[in-house]
Amino acid sequence: MAEDIEEIRKRKFMELQKKYLEEQKAQEEAMKQEMELEAQLDAIMRRILTPEARERLGRVKLVKPELARQVELVLVQLYQAGQVREPIDDGKLKRILAQIDARTRREFKIKW
């Protein structure tokens, strides 16, 4: 009886260990895919933004990462649609940032 319990424990431990390793592998794969996506996104940003605009987007990313991500996605869509013919300079990027920020900004009213 004690041997059966020990055998069940060993089997359960092996199952848990296998499940943990599978989860670890899935997390590593997801991280790898995310890094590849980031590299592709960075390459596209280097092509379509001037150095000043890239620097501004980097600063925005530090303060408002969700806004920066939305701008990056919009720029990639424009690039893939062939609508970006010349590099986007700092002034154009400012206007794009302002437009997207205005669309996503929520206004809060506090009533007393």
N, C-alpha and C positions, 0 to 999 in steps of 0.2 A: 504494500500500500504506500509506504513512504517512497519507494522507488518510482511508483506511478506519479506521485505528486512532483517529485524531482524532475521526472521526464516531461511532465506538463509545463513546469516552470521553464525548463530549458527551451522547449518548443515555443512558448510564449515570448521568451526573451529573444529568440532568433527572429520571430515574426516582427517584433517591435524594432529590432535592429535593422531588419531589411526595409521596413516601412520608413524608418528614419533616413537611411541611405538613399532611398528613392526620392524622398522629399528634398534632401540635400542636393541631389543631382538635378531635380526640377528647378530649384532655386538658382543653381549655377547656370543652367541653360537660359533661364529668364534674364539673369544678369548679363549674360553674354549677348543675348539678342538686344537688350536695352543699350549696351555699349556700342554695338554695331549701328543701331539706329541713331544714336548720338553722333557717331563718327560721320555718318551720311549727312545728317542735318548740319553738322559743322562744315562739311565740305561744300554744301550748297550755300550756306551763309557766306563762306569765303568768296564764292563766285559772284554772288549778287549784291553784297554789301561792300561799301568802301571801308577802309580801316577805321575811320572815325565812327561810322555807323555801327560797325561791329563792337567797337569799344562802348558806345552808348548802350547797345543791346545787352552787353555784358553787365554794365552797371544796373540796368533795369532788372536783369535777372537776379541780382543780389537783393534788390529791394522788393520786387514784385515778381516772383518766379512764374506765377500763373499767367500774368499778363505777357511776360516775355515768351512763354510757351505758345500762347495764342498768336502772337505776332509772328513767331517762327513758322507756325503751321500755315498762317495766311500767306506768308512770303513763299513758302514751298509750293503751295497750291498755285499761286500766281506764276512762279517759275515753271512748274510742270505744265501749266496751260499755255506757256509761251508768251505771257504778258509782260515779262521783265526783259526789256531790250537793252537797257544800260544799267550799270551798277547804281544801286540805291544809295544816295548820299545821306548825310546826317539830317538835313532839313526834311527830306521826304520821310525818313524814318520817324522823325518827331511827329509829323502829321499822321502817319499810320498809327503810331502809339496813341496819340490823342483820340483818334477816331475809335479805336478798339476799346480804349479805356472808358470813353464816354458811353459806349454801348453796354459795357459790362458793369459799370459803376452803379451801385445801389445808393439811393438817397434815404437817409434815415431822418425821421421827424420825431422829435421827442415832445410830447404834450404834457403840460403841467396841470 
